Amino acid sequence: MKLLRLIAAEIFGLFVDDGSLALAVLAACLGLALLLAAGLPPAWAGPLGFVELILILAENLFRTVHRPKS
């Protein structure tokens, strides 16, 4: 069982290095999908999604740069 857990953790680590970044991107996609379902014009989806993801990336970069060195 420990071996399976270790394998699953390694596979997860291949795709997700920073869990908070991955969750923020998923939340942004879900929020955009909800806005589209609520009536947001589809022409706004691309630019709004781009801005959301750039802001998430900038926040993550800022947090990484200002992390205390250990």
Legacy VTK file of the C-alpha trace (Angstrom):
# vtk DataFile Version 3.0
C-alpha trace
ASCII
DATASET POLYDATA
POINTS 70 float
0.000 0.000 0.000
2.878 2.357 0.772
4.335 1.669 -2.656
1.061 2.625 -4.367
0.861 5.817 -2.322
4.455 6.690 -3.248
3.785 6.039 -6.947
0.629 8.180 -6.849
2.516 11.009 -5.140
5.272 10.890 -7.753
2.790 10.959 -10.635
0.908 13.847 -8.992
4.216 15.680 -8.549
4.934 15.366 -12.268
1.893 17.477 -13.072
1.469 19.644 -9.986
4.521 21.323 -8.530
2.716 24.088 -6.656
-0.643 23.000 -5.295
-1.902 26.518 -4.584
-1.169 27.592 -8.165
-3.006 24.561 -9.537
-6.021 25.197 -7.296
-6.119 28.871 -8.264
-6.074 28.005 -11.976
-8.855 25.451 -11.484
-10.892 27.999 -9.508
-10.398 30.594 -12.259
-11.585 28.128 -14.901
-14.606 27.179 -12.808
-15.439 30.836 -12.171
-15.188 31.625 -15.874
-17.430 28.661 -16.712
-19.999 29.862 -14.177
-19.906 33.379 -15.628
-20.455 31.958 -19.115
-23.370 29.881 -17.842
-24.814 33.008 -16.207
-24.855 34.879 -19.505
-21.421 36.408 -20.040
-20.952 37.001 -23.774
-18.559 34.368 -25.173
-16.397 37.084 -26.740
-15.382 38.136 -23.227
-14.301 34.654 -22.157
-10.863 34.701 -23.798
-9.706 38.131 -22.607
-11.156 37.624 -19.121
-9.550 34.191 -18.792
-6.227 35.585 -19.983
-6.311 38.395 -17.407
-7.305 35.982 -14.634
-4.457 33.609 -15.399
-1.884 36.413 -15.737
-2.931 37.789 -12.321
-2.695 34.322 -10.761
0.748 33.791 -12.267
1.928 37.233 -11.119
0.714 36.585 -7.569
2.457 33.222 -7.489
5.670 34.726 -8.823
5.514 37.558 -6.258
4.932 35.042 -3.442
7.826 32.874 -4.642
10.260 35.788 -4.928
9.401 37.123 -1.481
9.548 33.726 0.259
12.108 33.714 3.067
15.204 31.715 2.193
15.628 28.583 4.246
LINES 1 71
70 0 1 2 3 4 5 6 7 8 9 10 11 12 13 14 15 16 17 18 19 20 21 22 23 24 25 26 27 28 29 30 31 32 33 34 35 36 37 38 39 40 41 42 43 44 45 46 47 48 49 50 51 52 53 54 55 56 57 58 59 60 61 62 63 64 65 66 67 68 69
